[in-house]
């Protein structure tokens, strides 16, 4: 039953990390925050909760050379880095995977997205991404949207039990806590619902409780 | 006959900008550089050549909310921002376009990429990107690879004369200077061939000359 907090603004980030450390499993550093203060200062946030799982959400989508250069600013400071599967393997994800392996950093691939426009394009490649790209690249984890539990289920079915599934979209984007976990995800990613809350710790605890209840219901129903 | 220098590392960036200012048309700030020092310090490079055309190559590929937050770190400091067309319009590029318009910042969309893996996935959506996504979003410019001149020609034919075409892949990635211009591009983007050169100014001048010669040849042949 996993919960990761998405941090997209530096302003309250250290307060949120301190308040929710021990309650949540990890933190996701978003591109807006990384651009705001640069990688070095962003990585210093880890000192407020060093044992948690830290992810850099670069959503890398470039040729291998550039993705490796971008990732090199963050390896050592985070446990995992997120890239897009749609850039393909040759000359792109194969280079990034090799580099991250050499730096003991996990690769997480976006396989599907949560917004309406994703159905127009990204989803058309979903079978190819799940059947060809992901098996070839062998990521530690993948990102699939909590707002589309059927895509989470499909991802779990196709990629098997060992790959981790991280699901954004819980909270402000509309998915209920626990809904992605019930569909087979390992972690739900929650941003504004926690970071914009007046009491991030209490909010995170409430989401934990809601996740537990949802899991009891769906396990009972199964 | 356009030439833009891609800056992906901060180390020599200010020297390269100073050396090539007046020779080239613009500079592209890559994600590796932006992560390295943060947006604010990266934007200070502009003072070494303020009249040039400055582009932030974020290759944004996220939901609208996050792309807008990332872009907000750079608007005011650059003339244009690059995003991926494959994320689609609804809930993604429509939000970014509106935001950038409100900040008088140009939107540039990647429509195709230069590495081998791009043929596996991205290119399968090329017709849809050129026929539906680009016309709906109405970007100021698009990115199409110099290494694939047939894609540059197709992009020009489908999107018409008013959209700007920027073509990376000249130099280290293998395309000859002028090859993309001959195929219909407005700007060629050159990175390492200039930034890693011992004499960036002379190298930029040599590329200008090579571009001119190539254009004479292809115009003569047309």
Interface residues (C-beta under 8 A of the other chain):
Chain A: X8 X9 X30 X31 X32 X34 X35 X36 X37 X38 X39 X41 X58 X59 X60 X61 X62 X63 X64 X66 X69 X70 X72 X73 X74 X84 X85 X86 X87 X88 X89 X90 X91 X92 X93 X94 X113 X114 X115 X116 X117 X118 X119 X120 X121 X122 X124 X125 X128 X129 X132 X133 X173
Chain B: X8 X9 X30 X31 X32 X34 X35 X36 X37 X38 X39 X41 X58 X59 X60 X61 X62 X63 X64 X66 X69 X70 X72 X73 X74 X84 X85 X86 X87 X88 X89 X90 X91 X92 X93 X94 X113 X114 X115 X116 X117 X118 X119 X120 X121 X122 X124 X125 X128 X129 X132 X133 X173
